[in-house]
Amino acid sequence: MAEIQGVTARRARVDGERTRRLILHTAVRLATVEGLDGLSIGTLAHATQLSKSGVYAHFDSKADLQLATVDSARALFIDVVVAPVLQLRGLDRLRALCESFLAYVENGTLPGGCFFAAAAAELGGRPGPLRERVAANQKDWIGVLTAAANEAVSRNELRGDTDVATLVFELNALVIAANTAYILHDDPAVLTQARTAIERVILATTAA
């Protein structure tokens, strides 16, 4: 009997984790269109075809749901944008990170484009834990770009006098602008323009 109860408990735990992942996957997608404020137990229940009680059981509050959604979006961003290029070094990694971000947008990974670009626009003027969580993720992305650029300098792929902070600012600005324009106008040409501009910025700082 104890063994059967143990199997049943493990199965329920696995089912619960699967349901939570489904809810958060749906929440990340919805948030890029409806905003984090637009998330609710009702909208998620409808979108996932679960009962409201089934959704509510996984989160203590709307704030808990929102923070968990940000964390889920972070995991997705790392899996899709960052992890695939970590085997590269220096300038190759810097270029690949920018391209990976643009592909993340171009491939329609999320219906409203980059989750964190949308969340930053929504939360920029509203202090609190949710804004802090989004800002921390944005800083981490800048840190990943900065590490790649610094390595490129140390490998003599970029000039020794490169202003890394400004270079990273420009590259991030280009991918974010491309995301906004692509989502707004549904025009692939803006991604081509972004790729050209990114290469121009990088070439301006490459070692002779």
Secondary structure, DSSP 8 states (H G I E B T S, - for coil): -HHHHHHHHHHHHHHHHHHHHHHHHHHHHHHHHH-GGG--HHHHHHHHT--HHHHHTT-SSHHHHHHHHHHHHHHHHIIIIIGGGTTS-HHHHHHHHHHHHHHHHHTTSSTTS-HHHHHHHHHTT--SHHHHHHHHHHHHHHHHHHHHHHHHHHTTSB-TT--HHHHHHHHHHHHHHHHHHHHHH--THHHHHHHHHHHHHHHTTB--
